[in-house]
Amino acid sequence: MYAVCFRQHRSNPLQGKQYKWCVSMELLEYQVKEWFGKIGIPVLPSQTIDHPTDLKRLKINYPIVLKSQIYGGGRAKAGGVRFVETTIDAIATAQNIFNLSIYGELPELLLAEAKYNIEQELYLAIVLDTAVCRPILLGCNEADIDWDEAGEKMQHVVVEEQFSPFYARRLALKMGLQGTLMQSVSEVIENMYRLFIEKDLDLVEINPLGVNSSGQVMALNGNVSINERAIRRHQEIALIARKLVSRNISKDTNGNFGNWDGVEKHGRIGVLGNGAGSVMATLDLVVNNGGKPGVCLNLRHAFLTDIMPTTFNTRLQKALQILAADKSIKVILINFLGSIPQAKEVAEVIAGFIQQQSSSTSPNSQEFVANGNKNGLRGVSLPRLVIRLAGSDLDTAKNCLSDLTNAAENSILLVESLDEAVERAVKLAKENVKRQR
């Protein structure tokens, strides 16, 4: 799985301990092997294929293996990894793999790779153990690991101080390796650790590390997980993440949604919050009150692929534009809790949003009248805003919004409690549905 902002946790019962790491963003196999090759980890000659006819210009000698490039495991059992002997067989096989859905995903690319005759398969990994805040080196003499029994077979070494080749050799020895094989595996572990540090990874894994009859080692498959908050520190990784987002955003929703931590739904109530907990709590309350949430966005952090710094209010401004551009959103429910930098500007951003929407709306749509304002505007069609602000830092913004609420009549509702805010938002959304009928 290659996931931006999808936080998962893996745990492995290794010698009575639970090693946990956050999986935030993973790469496809061909991308991982590009990194491996640059860092000095041995990989096979390979070539990416985006159409079966590309195999006519293959630069690798047969026999080869064709691998479906999808985010997830189980490719081999599903038929996504196949060996072929000739160009004709390769083209036919590639056509089948391109049309093979694995867990609902069709590959955009295949990896054509030279065949490797193996005598032994090993498992190697480096993982960030969040319990002790130290990297852990993992190794096993079996690649196809039954994780329910991994604690009996998996060897581990905690990197307690600055890394040195000693740690790599120690793991190789604990795996029972000797001679040149121990030295070769130790060198692979050292390069894995270099990659782990240089790319700010939570996990780097080789599964399997193949060993041929002459004792040479080869990374036959690999996986990396990038620390989500480190993505913006690496322009190369940020560009990969942007491409991922652009591919995975639904065509039915606003493309800018990919720029935010959030949850994508298909209802009429958009939710803005300043924390993952507050966003999810608001979403749950909307559902429990019979409402249908739309896109829900957490504005506490900038999007992981943002390289340039952002402020809370610039994120708020863009989030309002995103929800306004989504024609399915009829109510925007804002729930801000606690402390927000430059809280006074929150009201200014909302006022600017209303004026901007007013200037771009047809006079024949829902009417908005800003009475008492010399710049009062008519003919505004925009989502209704239900706003709940809780926290002393937000009192100034609440006072400013109170004046704006009086001027905007029914377009903005400012309420004190979250329960009331959700109730009003659900009611407004249902009223909108009735009017359309």
Salt bridges, closest charged atoms under 4 A:
GLU29 OE2 - LYS33 NZ 2.83
GLU29 OE2 - LYS67 NZ 2.88
GLU29 OE1 - ARG75 NH1 2.86
ASP54 OD1 - ARG57 NH2 3.03
GLU108 OE1 - ARG247 NE 3.74
GLU113 OE2 - LYS33 NZ 2.52
GLU113 OE1 - LYS67 NZ 3.04
GLU142 OE1 - LYS153 NZ 3.27
GLU198 OE2 - ARG194 NH2 3.86
ASP200 OD2 - ARG233 NH2 3.26
ASP200 OD2 - HIS234 NE2 2.80
GLU228 OE2 - ARG7 NE 3.08
GLU228 OE2 - ARG229 NE 3.88
GLU236 OE1 - LYS199 NZ 2.88
ASP261 OD2 - ARG7 NH2 3.93
ASP261 OD2 - ARG229 NH2 3.40
GLU367 OE2 - ARG378 NH1 2.76
GLU416 OE1 - LYS398 NZ 3.25
GLU420 OE2 - ARG424 NH1 3.92
